[in-house]
Amino acid sequence: MNDPRKRRRKGAPFHHEPEAVTYAREKAGLTKRALALACGISEQLMGDIEAGRRNATPENLLKFASALNCPVVVLEAKRVCAPSVVASEGDEGGDAPNSAPNMASSDSPSGDSRAA
């Protein structure tokens, strides 16, 4: 059987934010059919992209942005992994040079304990 969800590796990130594509299209007053025709894709693909079943290629995102008269960054997937990686490094204390001064200052109210 042809399951459209198997076209994309499970867990693979989307290039686009499905809700953002739908919102921008509705805000522009276009139907799925009208946007699909303007971008040269099928109405089925347009529906699958908005529903999150198919991934929009970067080329299609550029076409959507042009047809919707909006910046492409509005339609792109949000990149939230970078801040969480930075936060997790600080939380885990994996960076010893940065975590050591914090521990010393919190353990010792003054510099006297080091001298003893």
OpenMM code with the backbone's topology and positions (N, CA, C; nanometers):
from openmm import Vec3, app, unit

residues = "MET ASN ASP PRO ARG LYS ARG ARG ARG LYS GLY ALA PRO PHE HIS HIS GLU PRO GLU ALA VAL THR TYR ALA ARG GLU LYS ALA GLY LEU THR LYS ARG ALA LEU ALA LEU ALA CYS GLY ILE SER GLU GLN LEU MET GLY ASP ILE GLU ALA GLY ARG ARG ASN ALA THR PRO GLU ASN LEU LEU LYS PHE ALA SER ALA LEU ASN CYS PRO VAL VAL VAL LEU GLU ALA LYS ARG VAL CYS ALA PRO SER VAL VAL ALA SER GLU GLY ASP GLU GLY GLY ASP ALA PRO ASN SER ALA PRO ASN MET ALA SER SER ASP SER PRO SER GLY ASP SER ARG ALA ALA".split()
positions = [
    Vec3(0.0840, -0.1189, 0.0000),
    Vec3(0.0000, 0.0000, 0.0000),
    Vec3(0.0875, 0.1238, 0.0000),
    Vec3(0.0380, 0.2275, -0.0613),
    Vec3(0.1123, 0.3529, -0.0655),
    Vec3(0.0711, 0.4412, 0.0508),
    Vec3(0.1569, 0.4493, 0.1478),
    Vec3(0.1318, 0.5334, 0.2640),
    Vec3(0.2173, 0.6591, 0.2494),
    Vec3(0.1553, 0.7779, 0.2328),
    Vec3(0.2343, 0.8995, 0.2105),
    Vec3(0.3268, 0.9338, 0.3265),
    Vec3(0.3002, 0.8837, 0.4450),
    Vec3(0.3865, 0.9133, 0.5586),
    Vec3(0.5215, 0.8434, 0.5473),
    Vec3(0.5314, 0.7397, 0.4652),
    Vec3(0.6569, 0.6677, 0.4507),
    Vec3(0.7520, 0.7358, 0.3531),
    Vec3(0.7112, 0.8441, 0.2932),
    Vec3(0.7979, 0.9162, 0.2010),
    Vec3(0.9082, 0.9896, 0.2764),
    Vec3(0.8846, 1.0158, 0.4002),
    Vec3(0.9787, 1.0907, 0.4826),
    Vec3(1.0249, 0.9998, 0.5952),
    Vec3(1.1540, 0.9988, 0.6226),
    Vec3(1.2061, 0.9181, 0.7313),
    Vec3(1.1411, 0.9619, 0.8620),
    Vec3(1.0968, 0.8667, 0.9397),
    Vec3(1.0297, 0.8983, 1.0652),
    Vec3(1.1214, 0.9792, 1.1555),
    Vec3(1.0695, 1.0891, 1.2043),
    Vec3(1.1468, 1.1747, 1.2916),
    Vec3(1.2311, 1.2784, 1.2191),
    Vec3(1.2359, 1.2700, 1.0876),
    Vec3(1.3139, 1.3688, 1.0121),
    Vec3(1.2447, 1.5040, 1.0217),
    Vec3(1.3211, 1.6092, 1.0388),
    Vec3(1.2596, 1.7417, 1.0539),
    Vec3(1.2035, 1.7941, 0.9227),
    Vec3(1.0993, 1.8731, 0.9334),
    Vec3(1.0420, 1.9397, 0.8173),
    Vec3(1.1255, 2.0614, 0.7826),
    Vec3(1.1222, 2.0995, 0.6550),
    Vec3(1.1830, 2.2253, 0.6131),
    Vec3(1.0896, 2.3416, 0.6443),
    Vec3(0.9629, 2.3102, 0.6679),
    Vec3(0.8624, 2.4151, 0.6858),
    Vec3(0.7835, 2.3928, 0.8138),
    Vec3(0.7094, 2.4946, 0.8502),
    Vec3(0.6171, 2.4886, 0.9635),
    Vec3(0.4773, 2.4767, 0.9026),
    Vec3(0.4127, 2.3582, 0.9091),
    Vec3(0.2834, 2.3407, 0.8419),
    Vec3(0.1790, 2.4458, 0.8793),
    Vec3(0.1709, 2.4803, 1.0081),
    Vec3(0.0718, 2.5789, 1.0513),
    Vec3(0.1008, 2.7165, 0.9931),
    Vec3(0.2272, 2.7485, 0.9763),
    Vec3(0.2648, 2.8790, 0.9212),
    Vec3(0.2255, 2.8897, 0.7746),
    Vec3(0.2405, 2.7804, 0.7007),
    Vec3(0.2017, 2.7810, 0.5593),
    Vec3(0.0511, 2.8029, 0.5483),
    Vec3(-0.0253, 2.7313, 0.6292),
    Vec3(-0.1709, 2.7464, 0.6275),
    Vec3(-0.2116, 2.8878, 0.6665),
    Vec3(-0.1518, 2.9397, 0.7725),
    Vec3(-0.1857, 3.0738, 0.8197),
    Vec3(-0.1559, 3.1784, 0.7124),
    Vec3(-0.0384, 3.1712, 0.6525),
    Vec3(-0.0001, 3.2695, 0.5501),
    Vec3(-0.0917, 3.2604, 0.4284),
    Vec3(-0.1290, 3.1384, 0.3906),
    Vec3(-0.2183, 3.1206, 0.2755),
    Vec3(-0.3550, 3.1811, 0.3044),
    Vec3(-0.4096, 3.1515, 0.4226),
    Vec3(-0.5410, 3.2057, 0.4587),
    Vec3(-0.5358, 3.3571, 0.4719),
    Vec3(-0.4269, 3.4092, 0.5288),
    Vec3(-0.4105, 3.5540, 0.5445),
    Vec3(-0.4063, 3.6235, 0.4077),
    Vec3(-0.3490, 3.5548, 0.3083),
    Vec3(-0.3415, 3.6094, 0.1727),
    Vec3(-0.4734, 3.5932, 0.0976),
    Vec3(-0.5678, 3.5202, 0.1560),
    Vec3(-0.6981, 3.5015, 0.0927),
    Vec3(-0.6967, 3.4022, -0.0220),
    Vec3(-0.6043, 3.3073, -0.0189),
    Vec3(-0.5946, 3.2074, -0.1253),
    Vec3(-0.6448, 3.0717, -0.0775),
    Vec3(-0.6973, 2.9952, -0.1704),
    Vec3(-0.7335, 2.8571, -0.1416),
    Vec3(-0.6107, 2.7700, -0.1645),
    Vec3(-0.6171, 2.6456, -0.1176),
    Vec3(-0.5072, 2.5525, -0.1432),
    Vec3(-0.4876, 2.5348, -0.2931),
    Vec3(-0.5975, 2.5255, -0.3642),
    Vec3(-0.5908, 2.5071, -0.5093),
    Vec3(-0.5230, 2.6259, -0.5762),
    Vec3(-0.5604, 2.7467, -0.5361),
    Vec3(-0.5027, 2.8667, -0.5978),
    Vec3(-0.3527, 2.8760, -0.5700),
    Vec3(-0.3118, 2.8462, -0.4471),
    Vec3(-0.1696, 2.8518, -0.4145),
    Vec3(-0.0931, 2.7422, -0.4881),
    Vec3(-0.1517, 2.6240, -0.4955),
    Vec3(-0.0871, 2.5140, -0.5673),
    Vec3(-0.0666, 2.5496, -0.7144),
    Vec3(-0.1687, 2.6073, -0.7771),
    Vec3(-0.1568, 2.6477, -0.9176),
    Vec3(-0.0506, 2.7558, -0.9349),
    Vec3(-0.0479, 2.8519, -0.8438),
    Vec3(0.0497, 2.9608, -0.8526),
    Vec3(0.1928, 2.9097, -0.8370),
    Vec3(0.2091, 2.8006, -0.7625),
    Vec3(0.3433, 2.7480, -0.7356),
    Vec3(0.3816, 2.6311, -0.8252),
    Vec3(0.2873, 2.5843, -0.9063),
    Vec3(0.3168, 2.4748, -0.9983),
    Vec3(0.3262, 2.3383, -0.9328),
    Vec3(0.2490, 2.3170, -0.8262),
    Vec3(0.2447, 2.1862, -0.7612),
    Vec3(0.1002, 2.1378, -0.7596),
    Vec3(0.0810, 2.0111, -0.7254),
    Vec3(-0.0544, 1.9571, -0.7219),
    Vec3(-0.1277, 2.0028, -0.5963),
    Vec3(-0.2591, 2.0037, -0.6072),
    Vec3(-0.3409, 2.0395, -0.4912),
    Vec3(-0.3231, 1.9362, -0.3798),
    Vec3(-0.3037, 1.8103, -0.4176),
    Vec3(-0.2813, 1.7041, -0.3191),
    Vec3(-0.1527, 1.7295, -0.2401),
    Vec3(-0.0457, 1.7660, -0.3101),
    Vec3(0.0800, 1.7955, -0.2415),
    Vec3(0.0637, 1.9160, -0.1495),
    Vec3(-0.0086, 2.0164, -0.1960),
    Vec3(-0.0311, 2.1355, -0.1129),
    Vec3(-0.1022, 2.0969, 0.0167),
    Vec3(-0.2049, 2.0145, 0.0052),
    Vec3(-0.2784, 1.9688, 0.1235),
    Vec3(-0.1909, 1.8864, 0.2171),
    Vec3(-0.1074, 1.8007, 0.1595),
    Vec3(-0.0179, 1.7177, 0.2408),
    Vec3(0.0872, 1.8019, 0.3125),
    Vec3(0.1360, 1.9062, 0.2472),
    Vec3(0.2344, 1.9956, 0.3094),
    Vec3(0.1712, 2.0683, 0.4275),
    Vec3(0.0507, 2.1199, 0.4082),
    Vec3(-0.0169, 2.1915, 0.5169),
    Vec3(-0.0558, 2.0988, 0.6313),
    Vec3(-0.0857, 1.9728, 0.5990),
    Vec3(-0.1255, 1.8770, 0.7023),
    Vec3(-0.0051, 1.8162, 0.7743),
    Vec3(0.1151, 1.8417, 0.7239),
    Vec3(0.2340, 1.7868, 0.7865),
    Vec3(0.2632, 1.6435, 0.7479),
    Vec3(0.2044, 1.5975, 0.6389),
    Vec3(0.2314, 1.4617, 0.5916),
    Vec3(0.3476, 1.4567, 0.4934),
    Vec3(0.3759, 1.5683, 0.4286),
    Vec3(0.4849, 1.5761, 0.3302),
    Vec3(0.5706, 1.6976, 0.3613),
    Vec3(0.6948, 1.6892, 0.3210),
    Vec3(0.7901, 1.7965, 0.3443),
    Vec3(0.7913, 1.8906, 0.2242),
    Vec3(0.7907, 2.0188, 0.2492),
    Vec3(0.8048, 2.1174, 0.1417),
    Vec3(0.9532, 2.1352, 0.1138),
    Vec3(0.9907, 2.1265, -0.0120),
    Vec3(1.1308, 2.1476, -0.0474),
    Vec3(1.1653, 2.2948, -0.0294),
    Vec3(1.2921, 2.3263, -0.0134),
    Vec3(1.3304, 2.4679, -0.0048),
    Vec3(1.2866, 2.5476, -0.1281),
    Vec3(1.2887, 2.4833, -0.2452),
    Vec3(1.2434, 2.5506, -0.3673),
    Vec3(1.0947, 2.5839, -0.3597),
    Vec3(1.0151, 2.4886, -0.3091),
    Vec3(0.8715, 2.5149, -0.2955),
    Vec3(0.8447, 2.6226, -0.1912),
    Vec3(0.9235, 2.6252, -0.0850),
    Vec3(0.9060, 2.7302, 0.0155),
    Vec3(0.9296, 2.8680, -0.0456),
    Vec3(1.0289, 2.8783, -0.1329),
    Vec3(1.0537, 3.0060, -0.2011),
    Vec3(0.9354, 3.0443, -0.2896),
    Vec3(0.8768, 2.9453, -0.3579),
    Vec3(0.7592, 2.9715, -0.4418),
    Vec3(0.6406, 3.0155, -0.3564),
    Vec3(0.6203, 2.9479, -0.2421),
    Vec3(0.5103, 2.9855, -0.1525),
    Vec3(0.5283, 3.1287, -0.1041),
    Vec3(0.6489, 3.1602, -0.0596),
    Vec3(0.6760, 3.2943, -0.0071),
    Vec3(0.6512, 3.4003, -0.1130),
    Vec3(0.6907, 3.3721, -0.2356),
    Vec3(0.6694, 3.4676, -0.3442),
    Vec3(0.5205, 3.4856, -0.3730),
    Vec3(0.4478, 3.3747, -0.3807),
    Vec3(0.3043, 3.3811, -0.4103),
    Vec3(0.2256, 3.4446, -0.2959),
    Vec3(0.2714, 3.4253, -0.1728),
    Vec3(0.2011, 3.4778, -0.0557),
    Vec3(0.2513, 3.6158, -0.0146),
    Vec3(0.3548, 3.6632, -0.0826),
    Vec3(0.4135, 3.7943, -0.0542),
    Vec3(0.4552, 3.8054, 0.0929),
    Vec3(0.5302, 3.7040, 0.1378),
    Vec3(0.5801, 3.7048, 0.2753),
    Vec3(0.7243, 3.6552, 0.2748),
    Vec3(0.8004, 3.6867, 0.3773),
    Vec3(0.9380, 3.6366, 0.3843),
    Vec3(0.9396, 3.4848, 0.4023),
    Vec3(1.0363, 3.4196, 0.3418),
    Vec3(1.0441, 3.2744, 0.3502),
    Vec3(1.0693, 3.2275, 0.4936),
    Vec3(1.1328, 3.3098, 0.5757),
    Vec3(1.1599, 3.2693, 0.7144),
    Vec3(1.0316, 3.2489, 0.7943),
    Vec3(0.9240, 3.3116, 0.7524),
    Vec3(0.7950, 3.2925, 0.8199),
    Vec3(0.7473, 3.1485, 0.8012),
    Vec3(0.7788, 3.0895, 0.6865),
    Vec3(0.7314, 2.9555, 0.6532),
    Vec3(0.8279, 2.8454, 0.6961),
    Vec3(0.9537, 2.8794, 0.7174),
    Vec3(1.0541, 2.7792, 0.7512),
    Vec3(1.0336, 2.7237, 0.8915),
    Vec3(1.0826, 2.6013, 0.9102),
    Vec3(1.0761, 2.5382, 1.0420),
    Vec3(1.1617, 2.6168, 1.1396),
    Vec3(1.1126, 2.6296, 1.2601),
    Vec3(1.1861, 2.7007, 1.3638),
    Vec3(1.3006, 2.6133, 1.4125),
    Vec3(1.4154, 2.6714, 1.4296),
    Vec3(1.5326, 2.5972, 1.4749),
    Vec3(1.5487, 2.6192, 1.6254),
    Vec3(1.4965, 2.5262, 1.7027),
    Vec3(1.4996, 2.5398, 1.8481),
    Vec3(1.6082, 2.4545, 1.9120),
    Vec3(1.6786, 2.3750, 1.8348),
    Vec3(1.7773, 2.2847, 1.8944),
    Vec3(1.9026, 2.3576, 1.9407),
    Vec3(1.9430, 2.4641, 1.8769),
    Vec3(2.0673, 2.5320, 1.9148),
    Vec3(2.0627, 2.5879, 2.0572),
    Vec3(1.9588, 2.6626, 2.0980),
    Vec3(1.9562, 2.7127, 2.2355),
    Vec3(1.9506, 2.6014, 2.3393),
    Vec3(1.8800, 2.4927, 2.3121),
    Vec3(1.8709, 2.3850, 2.4101),
    Vec3(2.0046, 2.3142, 2.4260),
    Vec3(2.0839, 2.3064, 2.3193),
    Vec3(2.2160, 2.2453, 2.3288),
    Vec3(2.3048, 2.3304, 2.4182),
    Vec3(2.3001, 2.4606, 2.4009),
    Vec3(2.3797, 2.5513, 2.4833),
    Vec3(2.3352, 2.5419, 2.6284),
    Vec3(2.2053, 2.5392, 2.6522),
    Vec3(2.1535, 2.5321, 2.7884),
    Vec3(2.1902, 2.3994, 2.8536),
    Vec3(2.1835, 2.2895, 2.7784),
    Vec3(2.2133, 2.1602, 2.8379),
    Vec3(2.3613, 2.1473, 2.8716),
    Vec3(2.4491, 2.2109, 2.7947),
    Vec3(2.5912, 2.2061, 2.8278),
    Vec3(2.6167, 2.2748, 2.9613),
    Vec3(2.5525, 2.3881, 2.9841),
    Vec3(2.5697, 2.4596, 3.1099),
    Vec3(2.5070, 2.3859, 3.2262),
    Vec3(2.3933, 2.3205, 3.2045),
    Vec3(2.3243, 2.2494, 3.3109),
    Vec3(2.3993, 2.1243, 3.3536),
    Vec3(2.4587, 2.0538, 3.2577),
    Vec3(2.5263, 1.9294, 3.2885),
    Vec3(2.6650, 1.9518, 3.3472),
    Vec3(2.7171, 2.0715, 3.3333),
    Vec3(2.8504, 2.0982, 3.3842),
    Vec3(2.9571, 2.0293, 3.3016),
    Vec3(2.9263, 1.9996, 3.1743),
    Vec3(3.0199, 1.9315, 3.0871),
    Vec3(3.1420, 2.0149, 3.0558),
    Vec3(3.1335, 2.1423, 3.0713),
    Vec3(3.2434, 2.2323, 3.0421),
    Vec3(3.3106, 2.2677, 3.1740),
    Vec3(3.4093, 2.1911, 3.2144),
    Vec3(3.4711, 2.2049, 3.3459),
    Vec3(3.5293, 2.3428, 3.3738),
    Vec3(3.6008, 2.4068, 3.2791),
    Vec3(3.6564, 2.5384, 3.3114),
    Vec3(3.5500, 2.6417, 3.3468),
    Vec3(3.4344, 2.6359, 3.2846),
    Vec3(3.3293, 2.7321, 3.3143),
    Vec3(3.2551, 2.6984, 3.4431),
    Vec3(3.2423, 2.5703, 3.4762),
    Vec3(3.1653, 2.5332, 3.5942),
    Vec3(3.2482, 2.5414, 3.7223),
    Vec3(3.3794, 2.5273, 3.7161),
    Vec3(3.4631, 2.5291, 3.8357),
    Vec3(3.4583, 2.6625, 3.9099),
    Vec3(3.4709, 2.7778, 3.8434),
    Vec3(3.4639, 2.9040, 3.9172),
    Vec3(3.3287, 2.9246, 3.9842),
    Vec3(3.2213, 2.8799, 3.9226),
    Vec3(3.0891, 2.8947, 3.9825),
    Vec3(3.0784, 2.8121, 4.1098),
    Vec3(3.1342, 2.6915, 4.1086),
    Vec3(3.1276, 2.6055, 4.2260),
    Vec3(3.2114, 2.6641, 4.3392),
    Vec3(3.3286, 2.7160, 4.3072),
    Vec3(3.4165, 2.7715, 4.4100),
    Vec3(3.3535, 2.8938, 4.4749),
    Vec3(3.2903, 2.9779, 4.3964),
    Vec3(3.2313, 3.0986, 4.4522),
    Vec3(3.1074, 3.0680, 4.5349),
    Vec3(3.0331, 2.9609, 4.5014),
    Vec3(2.9139, 2.9290, 4.5786),
    Vec3(2.9483, 2.8505, 4.7050),
    Vec3(3.0578, 2.7723, 4.7037),
    Vec3(3.0970, 2.6952, 4.8209),
    Vec3(3.1649, 2.7819, 4.9264),
    Vec3(3.2312, 2.8820, 4.8819),
    Vec3(3.3108, 2.9628, 4.9731),
    Vec3(3.2597, 3.1061, 4.9746),
    Vec3(3.2089, 3.1562, 5.0892),
    Vec3(3.1609, 3.2939, 5.0935),
    Vec3(3.2740, 3.3937, 5.0796),
    Vec3(3.3946, 3.3554, 5.1197),
    Vec3(3.5097, 3.4449, 5.1046),
    Vec3(3.6287, 3.3637, 5.0569),
    Vec3(3.7354, 3.4287, 5.0284),
    Vec3(3.8536, 3.3601, 4.9800),
    Vec3(3.9323, 3.2916, 5.0905),
    Vec3(3.8911, 3.3004, 5.2193),
    Vec3(3.9666, 3.2468, 5.3317),
    Vec3(3.9768, 3.0946, 5.3288),
    Vec3(3.8749, 3.0240, 5.2797),
    Vec3(3.8761, 2.8786, 5.2827),
    Vec3(3.9822, 2.8219, 5.1894),
    Vec3(4.0198, 2.8945, 5.0891),
    Vec3(4.1232, 2.8469, 4.9980),
    Vec3(4.2609, 2.8548, 5.0646),
    Vec3(4.2819, 2.9551, 5.1448),
    Vec3(4.4122, 2.9740, 5.2076),
    Vec3(4.4364, 2.8703, 5.3162),
    Vec3(4.3319, 2.8169, 5.3763),
    Vec3(4.3471, 2.7252, 5.4885),
    Vec3(4.3851, 2.5873, 5.4485),
] * unit.nanometer
topology = app.Topology()
chain = topology.addChain("A")
for resn in residues:
    res = topology.addResidue(resn, chain)
    for name in ("N", "CA", "C"):
        topology.addAtom(name, app.Element.getBySymbol(name[0]), res)
